[in-house]
Amino acid sequence: MRGRRRRRTGSDPQGCLGMIRAIVSASLLCLAVTSSAAEDEAREPDWFPVGEKFTYRLYWGPLRVGLATIWSERAVFEGRPCIALKYHARTTSVLAKIFPVNDYIESLVDPAGFRALRYRQLLHEGRHYQDEVTLFDHEDSLAYHTDRKKHRSRSVMMAPGAQDALTFMYYMRSRGFGVGQNQRYQVFVDDKTYELTMVGIKDETVNLKGLGKIPCVKLEPRSTFGKIYKSKGRVFLWVSRDDRRIITRMSGRVPMASMRAVLIGVAGPGGKWPKS
């Protein structure tokens, strides 16, 4: 019928890529940072080597729809040594022409105390464009958020010790995970602080092409995770049971579709992975 608009569902490419970005973000919620300077007592993190790089293939149902890369590197922010945690995702093949996605997220972390100094997300998803920056004042528990596209800025309160999504992803890797264990965290997303509970479900082996069979623990983010990532379905993460605790797989569901992010490459320092 003329004049009748097609209703968008959660199974379209836009919903899919947004969900995949959320899944990867949630997983990214497991990194952490510290850097060393001659006059600084801060040390390198002992749970991951700065400079490592992970590549994930993204799926929408059985279709390959994109690639995501997560990496860390040393940086300087306002004259201070720090570590930059970075995430980049893009659509590939036919979908890149139908619905191009090119997302970049960066978190700069203070080596002393592993707290985020600045968080930036630059998102290009179809016709949607978003450029936002958040500066953190942990002493006063304030976050200063700027929407560069709309030229708007404001300050908001945050819970003491709260971390942005990307910094949290690295931080999780500093913690061991066990079946039946619940770990609670404060995560700052979209100008609000949410409580996130990671639940250890069971031990499983994940078979990765080119990397082999990896013993993992299956985790589920619960509580306000759905509010954070605007997902009605469940999300699961598989984390390797070795000392590096690498996210090997992520999965989630929306109506009519399932999304996955599967590890396909590990590069940088840290030695051969897996070791055997």
Secondary structure, 3 states (H helix, E strand, C coil): CCCCCCCCCCCCHHHHHHHHHHHHHHHHCECCCCCCCCCCCCCCCCCCCCCCEEEEEEEECCEEEEEEEEEEEEEEECCEEEEEEEEEEEECHHHHHHCCEEEEEEEEEECCCCEEEEEEEEEEECCEEEEEEEEEECCCCEEEEEECCCCEEEEEECCCCCEEHHHHHHHHHHCCCCCCCEEEEEEEECCEEEEEEEEEEEEEEEEECCCEEEEEEEEEEEECHHHHHCCCCCEEEEEECCCCCCEEEEEEEECCEEEEEEEEEEECCCCCCCCC
